[in-house]
């Protein structure tokens, strides 16, 4: 089968194009991308494709890179296609970002350019020139690095780009073609191309795999090695897709108001546990940059064997904050802000507490109609036995409380620990007090002051109303 027929088969197999699609073709000037452009030009009339050419000059290789850009612009002109060029100072961008891997940064800038350009031009398909050889190299590279299924799935034929682009699909029409077939196509069609000499640097892992490891493996085994490894990548990717679908479904049950529920994670199979943590982190921080296997396992250990409350640092200046069974992601803390508030409780009506994001409601009722609270967020007092002035304030260091039915006083801090109140909530939880005496701590208990009895004629009902979405957040 010649290359043109193979590419047509690949395009049909994965439904890469629809009749009339507008396609942005990423062309570096190298042999693979030149062949891709030539093949798509051949398919242009058949599929009524609208083709445009894009090239990014990274500002790394000096005159050689500028000559590459000129070559691609002339190639686009030869095929009468619109040409788009962006020139960057990638070393300067890396300095501004405080460092980082240059190859990763180049890849990110390249796809960002393609995505922005596609959005401006109303294009929904981006074609790149990845080949079967690239898939083989990628699989081996990630295998040697100890990757999981996502890496071993290598390069998929199609995927949606996640650069705030809406409906932009990355398609790879050459993904089942070998580099040898591409070289033959270029020669048969008299298409010249550029050579990037950095691809000959064997210090780079991918280049070493391509130039040294793979030739030895093919010689030791057989020339069908790439086909078998491509099939392996397909199988791994299909399995990974199923596990990802299961994980996304389970994540809904393993999170509450954006927090990860530890008990829900450890109740899953180990394979799902790690994926739940990775997916939660990815959604919470936007990416998984610098987060590896060891970090995920450290989070699992933090859940199962860590302290009831604590913090765990992960790369990128983030911390996992654990409060009993709940974990949340935060930027590393500076000096904590001291919260201190005190309000007078109105005899009837509502009191907003912005520091806590809550509201207190008070109302008077005949005792025979409202003798008991309806839940942990309410308290009922004998109105006649209450002091005239009541205050609502937050916790202070050294606070003590005399719970109803208990002799002696208990430290409020100890009560918070006993009732498993998360540390982050303790400083803002509203307490009802009369002078120095604490009368009620929502969800924790009330004192014996103004307890309702058989002779109580009228009661004051105090209700704490949670803010939007706080009902789940406060399930301690």
C-alpha positions as CSV (number, residue, x, y, z in Angstrom):
1,X,0.0,0.0,0.0
2,X,1.5,3.4,-1.0
3,X,1.6,6.3,1.4
4,X,-1.4,8.2,-0.1
5,X,-3.6,5.1,0.2
6,X,-2.4,4.5,3.8
7,X,-3.2,8.1,4.8
8,X,-6.7,7.9,3.2
9,X,-7.3,4.7,5.2
10,X,-6.1,6.3,8.5
11,X,-8.3,9.4,7.9
12,X,-11.4,7.2,7.3
13,X,-10.6,4.9,10.1
14,X,-10.5,7.7,12.7
15,X,-13.0,10.0,11.0
16,X,-10.4,12.8,11.1
17,X,-12.0,15.1,8.6
18,X,-15.5,15.9,7.6
19,X,-16.3,17.3,4.1
20,X,-15.6,21.0,4.1
21,X,-13.4,21.1,7.2
22,X,-11.0,24.0,7.6
23,X,-7.6,22.6,8.7
24,X,-4.6,24.4,10.2
25,X,-1.5,22.4,9.2
26,X,1.5,22.7,11.5
27,X,4.6,22.7,9.3
28,X,8.1,22.9,10.7
29,X,9.9,22.4,7.4
30,X,11.1,18.9,8.3
31,X,10.5,15.8,6.2
32,X,7.4,14.6,8.1
33,X,5.5,18.0,8.1
34,X,6.4,18.6,4.4
35,X,5.0,15.2,3.5
36,X,1.9,15.9,5.6
37,X,1.2,19.2,3.8
38,X,1.7,17.5,0.4
39,X,-0.6,14.7,1.2
40,X,-3.3,17.0,2.5
41,X,-3.1,19.1,-0.6
42,X,-3.7,15.9,-2.5
43,X,-6.8,15.3,-0.3
44,X,-7.9,18.9,-0.5
45,X,-10.2,18.7,-3.5
46,X,-11.5,15.2,-2.6
47,X,-12.7,16.3,0.9
48,X,-13.2,20.0,0.1
49,X,-10.7,20.9,2.8
50,X,-9.7,24.5,3.5
51,X,-6.0,24.4,4.4
52,X,-3.9,27.0,6.1
53,X,-0.2,26.7,7.1
54,X,1.3,27.7,10.5
55,X,4.9,27.9,11.6
56,X,6.4,28.9,14.9
57,X,10.0,30.3,15.0
58,X,11.2,29.8,18.6
59,X,14.2,32.1,18.5
60,X,16.6,29.3,19.5
61,X,18.6,28.3,16.4
62,X,19.3,31.7,14.9
63,X,19.8,32.0,11.1
64,X,19.0,28.3,10.6
65,X,15.5,28.8,12.2
66,X,14.8,31.9,10.2
67,X,15.7,30.0,7.0
68,X,13.2,27.3,8.1
69,X,10.5,29.9,8.4
70,X,11.3,31.3,4.9
71,X,11.3,27.8,3.5
72,X,7.8,27.0,4.9
73,X,6.4,30.4,3.7
74,X,7.6,29.6,0.1
75,X,6.1,26.1,0.4
76,X,2.7,27.5,1.4
77,X,3.0,30.0,-1.5
78,X,3.8,27.1,-3.9
79,X,0.5,25.4,-2.8
80,X,-1.4,28.8,-2.8
81,X,-2.2,28.4,0.9
82,X,-2.5,31.1,3.6
83,X,0.7,31.2,5.8
84,X,0.9,32.3,9.4
85,X,4.2,32.9,11.3
86,X,4.9,33.7,14.9
87,X,8.4,34.5,16.1
88,X,9.3,34.1,19.8
89,X,12.3,34.7,22.1
90,X,11.9,31.4,23.9
91,X,15.1,31.7,26.1
92,X,13.7,35.1,27.2
93,X,10.3,33.6,28.0
94,X,12.0,30.9,30.0
95,X,14.0,33.5,32.0
96,X,10.8,35.4,32.7
97,X,9.1,32.3,34.0
98,X,12.1,31.6,36.3
99,X,13.4,28.5,34.3
100,X,11.9,25.2,33.3
101,X,12.5,22.6,30.6
102,X,13.0,24.3,27.3
103,X,11.5,21.5,25.2
104,X,8.3,21.5,27.3
105,X,8.1,25.3,27.1
106,X,8.6,25.2,23.3
107,X,5.8,22.6,23.0
108,X,3.4,24.6,25.1
109,X,4.1,27.8,23.3
110,X,3.7,26.0,19.9
111,X,0.3,24.6,20.8
112,X,-0.8,27.8,22.4
113,X,0.0,29.6,19.1
114,X,-1.9,27.0,17.0
115,X,-4.9,27.2,19.3
116,X,-5.1,31.0,19.3
117,X,-4.6,31.1,15.6
118,X,-7.3,28.5,15.0
119,X,-9.7,30.4,17.2
120,X,-9.1,33.6,15.3
121,X,-9.5,31.9,11.9
122,X,-12.6,29.8,12.9
123,X,-10.7,26.6,12.4
124,X,-11.6,23.4,14.3
125,X,-8.9,20.9,13.1
126,X,-5.2,21.1,13.6
127,X,-3.1,18.6,11.7
128,X,0.4,17.6,12.9
129,X,3.0,15.3,11.3
130,X,3.5,12.7,14.1
131,X,4.3,9.3,12.6
132,X,4.3,5.6,13.7
133,X,8.0,6.1,14.5
134,X,7.2,9.0,16.8
135,X,4.7,6.7,18.6
136,X,7.4,4.0,19.1
137,X,9.9,6.5,20.4
138,X,7.4,8.1,22.7
139,X,6.3,4.7,24.2
140,X,9.9,3.7,24.8
141,X,10.8,7.1,26.3
142,X,7.9,7.0,28.8
143,X,8.6,3.3,29.6
144,X,12.2,4.1,30.5
145,X,11.0,7.0,32.6
146,X,8.6,4.7,34.6
147,X,5.4,6.2,33.2
148,X,1.9,4.9,33.8
149,X,-0.8,4.1,31.3
150,X,-1.3,7.7,30.1
151,X,2.3,7.9,28.9
152,X,2.5,4.4,27.6
153,X,-0.5,5.1,25.4
154,X,2.0,7.2,23.5
155,X,0.5,9.5,20.8
156,X,-3.2,9.1,20.0
157,X,-4.4,9.6,16.4
158,X,-6.8,12.3,17.6
159,X,-7.4,14.4,20.7
160,X,-9.1,17.5,21.8
161,X,-6.8,20.4,22.6
162,X,-7.3,22.0,26.0
163,X,-6.1,25.5,25.4
164,X,-9.4,27.3,26.0
165,X,-10.1,26.7,22.3
166,X,-13.6,25.3,22.4
167,X,-13.9,22.7,19.7
168,X,-10.3,22.3,18.3
169,X,-9.2,18.8,17.5
170,X,-5.6,17.7,16.9
171,X,-5.5,15.1,14.1
172,X,-2.5,13.1,13.0
173,X,-3.0,11.7,9.5
174,X,0.6,10.2,9.4
175,X,0.2,8.2,12.7
176,X,0.2,4.8,10.9
177,X,3.0,5.8,8.4
178,X,6.6,4.9,8.8
179,X,9.5,7.4,8.3
180,X,10.8,5.2,5.5
181,X,7.4,5.5,3.7
182,X,7.6,9.3,4.1
183,X,11.1,9.5,2.7
184,X,10.0,7.5,-0.3
185,X,7.0,9.8,-0.8
186,X,9.1,13.0,-0.7
187,X,11.6,11.6,-3.2
188,X,8.8,10.4,-5.6
189,X,7.2,13.9,-5.5
190,X,10.4,15.9,-5.6
191,X,9.6,17.6,-2.4
192,X,12.6,19.1,-0.5
193,X,12.7,19.7,3.2
194,X,14.8,21.2,6.0
195,X,17.0,19.3,8.5
196,X,16.9,20.4,12.2
197,X,20.4,19.5,13.4
198,X,19.3,19.5,17.1
199,X,17.6,16.2,16.2
200,X,21.0,14.6,15.9
201,X,22.0,15.5,19.5
202,X,22.2,12.1,21.2
203,X,22.3,13.6,24.6
204,X,18.6,14.1,24.3
205,X,16.7,10.9,25.3
206,X,14.3,10.9,22.4
207,X,17.2,11.3,19.9
208,X,19.2,8.5,21.6
209,X,16.2,6.2,21.4
210,X,15.7,7.0,17.7
211,X,19.4,6.9,16.6
212,X,20.8,4.2,18.8
213,X,18.3,2.1,20.8
214,X,15.7,1.5,18.1
215,X,18.1,0.4,15.3
216,X,19.6,-2.2,17.7
217,X,16.2,-3.5,18.7
218,X,15.0,-3.7,15.1
219,X,18.2,-5.6,14.2
220,X,17.9,-7.9,17.2
221,X,14.2,-8.6,16.7
222,X,12.6,-7.7,13.4
223,X,11.4,-4.8,11.3
224,X,7.8,-5.3,12.6
225,X,8.8,-4.1,16.0
226,X,7.2,-0.6,15.4
227,X,3.9,-2.1,14.4
228,X,3.8,-4.3,17.5
229,X,4.7,-1.5,19.8
230,X,2.1,0.7,18.1
231,X,-0.5,-2.0,18.8
232,X,0.6,-2.2,22.4
233,X,0.1,1.6,22.7
234,X,-3.4,1.2,21.3
235,X,-4.3,-1.5,23.8
236,X,-2.9,0.5,26.7
237,X,-4.7,3.7,25.6
238,X,-8.0,1.8,25.3
239,X,-7.6,0.4,28.8
240,X,-6.6,3.9,30.1
241,X,-9.7,5.4,28.5
242,X,-11.9,3.0,30.3
243,X,-10.2,3.6,33.6
244,X,-10.4,7.3,33.1
245,X,-14.1,7.1,32.5
246,X,-14.6,5.0,35.7
247,X,-12.4,7.5,37.6
248,X,-14.3,10.5,36.5
249,X,-17.6,8.9,37.5
250,X,-16.1,7.9,40.9
251,X,-14.7,11.4,41.5
252,X,-18.2,12.8,41.9
253,X,-18.7,10.5,44.9
254,X,-15.2,11.1,46.2
255,X,-15.4,14.9,46.4
256,X,-17.6,17.3,48.5
257,X,-17.6,21.0,47.7
258,X,-14.3,20.6,45.9
259,X,-12.6,18.7,48.7
260,X,-11.4,15.1,48.3
261,X,-13.0,12.7,50.8
262,X,-10.2,10.4,52.1
263,X,-12.4,7.5,53.1
264,X,-14.0,7.4,49.6
265,X,-10.5,7.2,48.0
266,X,-9.2,4.4,50.2
267,X,-12.3,2.4,49.6
268,X,-11.4,2.0,45.9
269,X,-8.9,-0.3,44.2
270,X,-5.3,0.9,44.2
271,X,-5.4,1.7,40.5
272,X,-8.5,3.9,40.9
273,X,-7.0,5.5,44.1
274,X,-4.0,7.0,42.3
275,X,-6.2,8.1,39.3
276,X,-8.7,9.8,41.7
277,X,-5.9,11.8,43.3
278,X,-4.4,12.7,39.9
279,X,-7.7,13.8,38.5
280,X,-8.7,15.8,41.6
281,X,-5.3,17.6,41.5
282,X,-5.6,18.2,37.8
283,X,-9.0,19.8,38.2
284,X,-8.1,21.7,41.3
285,X,-4.8,23.2,40.1
286,X,-5.3,23.1,36.3
287,X,-2.5,20.7,35.4
288,X,-0.2,18.0,36.8
289,X,3.0,19.7,36.1
290,X,5.9,18.2,38.1
291,X,3.5,15.9,40.0
292,X,4.8,12.3,39.7
293,X,4.2,8.9,41.1
294,X,6.0,9.6,44.3
295,X,3.9,12.6,45.1
296,X,0.7,10.7,44.4
297,X,1.8,7.9,46.7
298,X,2.8,10.4,49.4
299,X,-0.7,11.8,49.3
300,X,-2.2,8.3,49.6
301,X,0.1,7.7,52.6
302,X,-1.0,11.1,54.0
303,X,-4.6,10.0,53.8
304,X,-4.2,6.6,55.3
305,X,-1.4,7.1,57.9
306,X,-1.0,10.9,58.3
307,X,-2.2,12.9,61.2
308,X,-5.9,13.7,61.6
309,X,-5.1,17.3,60.5
310,X,-2.0,18.5,58.7
311,X,-0.4,19.8,55.6
312,X,1.6,18.2,52.8
313,X,3.7,20.2,50.3
314,X,3.6,19.2,46.6
315,X,5.5,20.8,43.6
316,X,4.5,24.2,42.3
317,X,4.1,25.9,45.7
318,X,0.9,24.0,46.7
319,X,-0.1,22.3,49.8
320,X,-2.6,19.5,50.5
321,X,-4.5,20.5,53.7
322,X,-6.0,17.5,55.6
323,X,-8.8,18.1,58.1
324,X,-10.0,14.6,59.3
325,X,-11.6,13.0,56.3
326,X,-11.4,16.0,53.9
327,X,-8.5,17.2,51.8
328,X,-8.3,20.5,49.9
329,X,-5.6,22.1,47.8
330,X,-4.2,25.5,48.8
331,X,-1.3,27.8,47.8
332,X,1.4,27.8,50.4
333,X,0.3,29.9,53.3
334,X,2.0,33.0,54.5
335,X,1.3,34.6,57.8
336,X,-2.3,33.5,58.7
337,X,-4.8,36.3,58.9
338,X,-6.2,36.8,62.4
339,X,-10.0,36.7,62.5
340,X,-11.8,38.4,65.4
341,X,-15.4,39.5,65.5
342,X,-18.1,40.2,68.0
343,X,-21.7,41.3,67.4
344,X,-24.7,42.0,69.6
345,X,-27.5,39.5,68.9
346,X,-30.8,41.2,68.0
347,X,-33.8,40.1,70.1
348,X,-35.7,39.2,66.9
349,X,-34.6,39.3,63.3
350,X,-31.3,38.4,61.4
351,X,-27.6,39.0,62.0
352,X,-25.2,38.6,59.1
353,X,-21.7,37.4,60.0
354,X,-19.5,38.1,56.9
355,X,-16.4,36.6,58.6
356,X,-18.1,33.2,58.7
357,X,-20.2,33.6,55.6
358,X,-23.3,32.8,57.7
359,X,-26.4,34.4,59.2
360,X,-28.1,34.0,62.6
361,X,-31.9,34.3,62.8
362,X,-33.7,34.8,66.1
363,X,-37.4,34.5,66.8
364,X,-39.7,34.3,69.9
365,X,-42.3,31.6,70.3
366,X,-44.7,30.2,72.9
367,X,-42.9,27.3,74.6
368,X,-45.7,24.9,73.8
369,X,-45.1,25.5,70.0
370,X,-41.3,25.5,70.0
371,X,-39.8,23.7,73.0
372,X,-37.0,21.8,71.2
373,X,-34.5,22.6,68.5
374,X,-35.0,21.1,65.1
375,X,-31.4,20.2,64.6
376,X,-27.7,20.9,65.4
377,X,-27.9,24.3,63.8
378,X,-30.6,25.5,66.3
379,X,-30.8,26.2,70.0
380,X,-33.8,27.1,72.1
381,X,-33.6,29.1,75.4
382,X,-36.0,30.1,78.1
383,X,-36.4,33.8,77.2
384,X,-37.2,35.0,80.7
385,X,-34.0,33.5,82.1
386,X,-31.7,34.9,79.5
387,X,-29.5,38.0,80.1
388,X,-30.7,41.1,78.3
389,X,-27.6,41.4,76.2
390,X,-26.3,38.5,74.1
391,X,-23.2,38.5,71.9
392,X,-22.1,36.5,68.9
393,X,-18.4,36.1,68.6
394,X,-15.8,33.7,67.3
395,X,-13.4,31.5,69.3
396,X,-10.7,33.0,71.5
397,X,-7.7,31.2,72.9
398,X,-8.4,29.9,76.4
399,X,-12.2,29.8,75.9
400,X,-14.0,27.3,78.2
401,X,-17.5,25.9,78.0
402,X,-19.8,24.2,80.5
403,X,-21.9,21.7,78.3
404,X,-25.4,20.9,79.5
405,X,-25.4,18.0,82.0
406,X,-21.7,18.2,82.7
407,X,-20.0,19.3,85.9
408,X,-17.1,21.6,85.4
409,X,-15.8,23.4,82.3
410,X,-14.2,22.0,79.2
411,X,-11.8,23.8,76.9
412,X,-13.5,24.8,73.7
413,X,-10.3,23.8,71.8
414,X,-10.7,20.2,73.2
415,X,-14.4,20.2,72.4
416,X,-13.5,21.1,68.8
417,X,-11.1,18.2,68.6
418,X,-13.6,15.8,70.2
419,X,-16.3,16.9,67.7
420,X,-13.9,16.8,64.8
421,X,-14.4,20.4,63.8
422,X,-11.8,21.2,61.1
423,X,-9.1,23.5,62.2
424,X,-9.8,26.0,59.4
425,X,-13.4,26.4,60.6
426,X,-12.7,26.9,64.3
427,X,-11.7,30.5,64.1
428,X,-14.8,31.7,62.3
429,X,-17.6,29.5,63.8
430,X,-20.1,31.8,65.6
431,X,-20.5,31.2,69.4
432,X,-23.4,32.6,71.4
433,X,-22.3,34.2,74.6
434,X,-23.5,36.2,77.6
435,X,-20.6,38.1,78.9
436,X,-17.8,35.6,79.5
437,X,-20.3,32.6,79.5
438,X,-20.6,30.7,76.3
439,X,-24.2,29.5,75.9
440,X,-24.2,27.7,72.6
441,X,-21.6,26.3,70.1
442,X,-23.4,25.2,66.9
443,X,-23.0,21.5,66.2
444,X,-21.1,21.1,69.5
445,X,-23.6,21.7,72.3
446,X,-25.2,24.2,74.6
447,X,-24.8,25.1,78.2
448,X,-27.4,24.8,81.0
449,X,-28.0,28.6,81.1
450,X,-31.7,29.3,80.4
451,X,-32.6,25.7,79.7
452,X,-36.2,25.2,78.8
453,X,-38.3,23.5,81.4
454,X,-42.0,22.7,82.1
455,X,-42.6,26.2,83.5
456,X,-41.1,28.0,80.6
457,X,-43.8,30.3,79.0
458,X,-41.8,31.7,76.1
459,X,-38.6,30.7,74.2
460,X,-36.0,32.4,72.0
461,X,-35.1,30.3,69.1
462,X,-31.6,30.9,67.5
463,X,-30.9,29.4,64.1
464,X,-27.6,29.4,62.2
465,X,-28.1,29.7,58.5
466,X,-25.2,28.4,56.3
467,X,-24.1,30.3,53.3
468,X,-24.5,29.0,49.7
469,X,-22.9,25.5,49.2
470,X,-21.7,25.4,52.9
471,X,-24.0,22.6,53.9
472,X,-21.6,20.1,52.3
473,X,-18.5,22.0,53.4
474,X,-19.5,21.9,57.1
475,X,-20.3,18.1,57.3
476,X,-17.7,17.5,59.9
